[in-house]
Amino acid sequence: MAQDLRKLFKEQREKETHQMNKGHEDRFFAKLEEELPEKVRPNSYFWLRIAASLVIFVSVATYFFMNSKKDNDSTETIVNNNNETESSISLGDLSPDLEKIENYYVANINLELANLEVSEENKGVVDGYMEQLAELDAEYKRLNKELNEVGPNDQTIEALIQNLQLRLQLLKKLKEKLNQLKLSKNEQTAII
């Protein structure tokens, strides 16, 4: 009477043959596709590409705007993101993060330059700031040359980024100074 249940189930499984109805598998996959359609995963870099394109577009647009706007040498664009030689490297060539940083500062510097309101009254102040910007630009070119000759190192990279930061800060100070001059001129005309 003692039968091995495993043996009994095994024999029964071998005797039974299960067959699916014709087209069952196709219907199953059709229903599965209806319930769980294959989702297209959005490209995670899509928005990053759009943002980078906008930064480049703003940089190029402000560069051309500044070149068409300049009446004298005092308002020339101080930032030149293009390298003189094709074999030289810049911050953007080292890593995507450094490229974002460089593009951010270059775009903001060019935007600040484009928004400057130069007049006869404030030309002296603007010229003084432009001389300082030209010095910073010369230093940036020297650091970029050092980057190409010596190779990338932390000190040079930090100095390049600080140079861009200083230029942006200098332009913001110039903008504040021009606003102060404008306000003081308005106050003087209001008193008279």
CORRA-V673586 format. One record per backbone hydrogen bond with DSSP energy under -0.5 kcal/mol. CO is the residue of the C=O (numbers start at 1). NH is the residue of the N-H. E is the energy in kcal/mol with one decimal. If there is no record, write none. Layout:
BEGIN
co: <CO;CO>
nh: <NH;NH>
e: <E;E>
END
This chain:
BEGIN
co: <1;3;4;5;6;7;8;9;10;11;12;17;21;23;24;25;26;27;28;29;30;31;32;37;39;43;45;46;47;48;49;50;51;52;53;54;55;56;57;58;59;60;61;62;63;64;65;66;72;73;78;85;90;90;91;91;95;96;97;98;99;100;101;102;103;104;105;106;107;108;109;110;111;113;116;119;122;123;124;125;126;127;128;129;130;131;132;133;134;135;136;137;138;139;140;141;142;143;144;145;146;146;147;153;154;155;156;157;158;159;160;161;162;163;164;165;166;167;168;169;170;171;172;173;174;175;176;177;178;179;180;181;182;183;184;185;186;187;188>
nh: <3;5;8;9;10;11;12;13;14;15;16;19;24;27;28;29;30;31;32;33;34;35;36;39;41;46;49;50;51;52;53;54;55;56;57;58;59;60;61;62;63;64;65;66;67;68;69;70;75;76;80;88;93;94;94;95;99;100;101;102;103;104;105;106;107;108;109;110;111;112;113;114;115;116;118;123;126;127;128;129;130;131;132;133;134;135;136;137;138;139;140;141;142;143;144;145;146;147;148;149;150;151;151;157;158;159;160;161;162;163;164;165;166;167;168;169;170;171;172;173;174;175;176;177;178;179;180;181;182;183;184;185;186;187;188;189;190;191;192>
e: <-1.2;-0.7;-2.0;-2.7;-2.2;-2.2;-2.0;-2.3;-1.8;-1.5;-1.8;-0.5;-1.9;-2.4;-2.5;-2.4;-2.1;-2.5;-2.5;-2.3;-1.8;-2.4;-2.9;-0.6;-0.7;-1.5;-2.4;-1.9;-2.6;-2.5;-2.4;-2.4;-2.3;-2.4;-2.6;-2.8;-2.4;-2.7;-2.9;-2.7;-2.1;-2.5;-2.5;-2.7;-2.2;-2.1;-1.8;-2.0;-0.9;-1.1;-0.5;-0.8;-0.9;-0.6;-1.4;-1.1;-1.9;-2.1;-2.2;-2.7;-2.8;-2.5;-2.3;-2.7;-2.5;-2.4;-2.8;-2.6;-2.2;-2.6;-2.5;-2.2;-1.6;-1.0;-0.8;-0.7;-2.4;-2.7;-1.9;-2.1;-2.6;-1.9;-1.6;-2.4;-2.3;-2.0;-2.3;-2.4;-2.4;-2.3;-2.4;-2.3;-2.1;-2.7;-2.5;-2.2;-2.3;-2.4;-1.7;-2.3;-3.0;-0.8;-0.9;-2.3;-2.7;-2.3;-2.4;-2.2;-2.8;-2.1;-2.0;-2.4;-2.8;-2.2;-2.1;-2.6;-2.8;-2.2;-2.0;-2.4;-2.3;-2.3;-2.2;-2.7;-2.7;-2.2;-2.4;-2.5;-2.3;-2.6;-2.8;-2.2;-2.3;-2.4;-2.2;-2.3;-1.7;-1.8;-1.7>
END
